[in-house]
Amino acid sequence: MTETLEAAELIDQRPDERLDTARLEPWLRARLPGAEGRLSVRQFGGGKANLTYLLQFGDPHPSLPRERGRVSEGATTDEFVLRRPPLGPVAPGAHDMRREHRVLSVLHRRYPLAPHSLVLCEDEGVIGAVFHVLERRRGFVIWEDMPPEFAGRPELNRRIGFALVDALADLHRVDPAAVGLDALGRPEGYLARQLEGWTRRWHAALDLPAQQPMREAMAPVLAWLERHLPDSGRAALLHNDYRLDNVLLDPADPARVVAVLDWDMCTQGDPLADLGYLLNYWVEPGDDPAWREIAAMPTWRPGFPSRAEAIAHYAERTGFAVAAVRWYEVFAAFKLAVIIQQIYIRWRRGQTRDSRFHDYGDRAAGLAAKARVLAGLAG
């Protein structure tokens, strides 16, 4: 089962996203311990923004046990993961591989679920973008629904839901200074700055006049967020894109988190921003069916904790006050709409040919509607 679940994450490189190994390979061999023998490259197919690749050096022996990113003694294959931004222009501050490397080069010391980043390449001439290489963690990802191997197990679903909350709570309990990340970001005034920044990105990702209705649909949400801006509590390290499909799970026990992935937006700020973002994907059986189509984890399956249970569990594990969590849920719906719209506008402009993005305009509109409902505004 383990090999089947892990293999499902890998695809042959998409034609327009292939790594040019002519300069990459010698760069890696000069700087990356274990970069010996024949290099083969495959792509992790699930991501929708940053591009992620599996690098294998040597001759693989699948029957030999592996641990973390490297095979056991006597094997001839070393495996690593390469991460780079998406093709085409990206929004300022987005898809920041320098930031991701900075975080992942140290965070693993106090937060074992963070993969260890090994090398950073800032020379865009190597593959056309800044990239970094990190250890490979082995596990599988749950996407839109539970894999058939684990379907129909409510007790497992409940454990997975609480494990997901635990992993986030434990991140928020890490002292940034203990891993040298106390200078990361600007936690003072974080929420006001976030609202301003994401509002600016929202307007930049809209084409006029064709998308004027989209701009108008979100306008009352932005006004509500400004009126109800809460006071932040203590600052914590934020993942900033935390959800079920950004964690790796153990195939032997899917309620055990093996790694948390995608750290390019990590910063310091209000920890409830992460919780609100997670709750935006936490769809329950009684929710509007459209919410499941827009952005959802399979938490609507029997056994998963409710959003209220997830909030209570988080509060108990962290000791943080969560009374204002609804603001963070509304902001998260808005923020996700911006991210979806940014991807969609890249597709519209021909900066990516990935056909998965053709309906992202509708998804952004659906998130605007969801944000209005959460805020108690007209649907």
Protein Blocks (a to p, Z undefined) as FASTA:
>chain_A
ZZmmmmmmpccddfklcccfklmmmmmmmmmghiacjddddddfkbckbccddddedjdd
fkbccehjbccehiabdcdddddddedjddehiailklmmmmmmmmmmmmmklccdfbdc
fbfklnopacddddddddddddfbccfklgoilklmmmmmmmmmmmmmmmmmpcfklnop
mmgcjfehklmmmmmmmmmmmmmmpccfklmmmmmmmmmmmmmmmmmoccdddddddekl
acfklcccdfklmkbcfbdehjllgccddfklmmmmmmmmmccfklcfklmmmoccfklb
ghiacfklmmmmmmmmnopafklmmmmmmmmmmmmmmmmmmmmmmmmnopaccfklmmmm
mmmmmmmmmmmmmnopaZZ
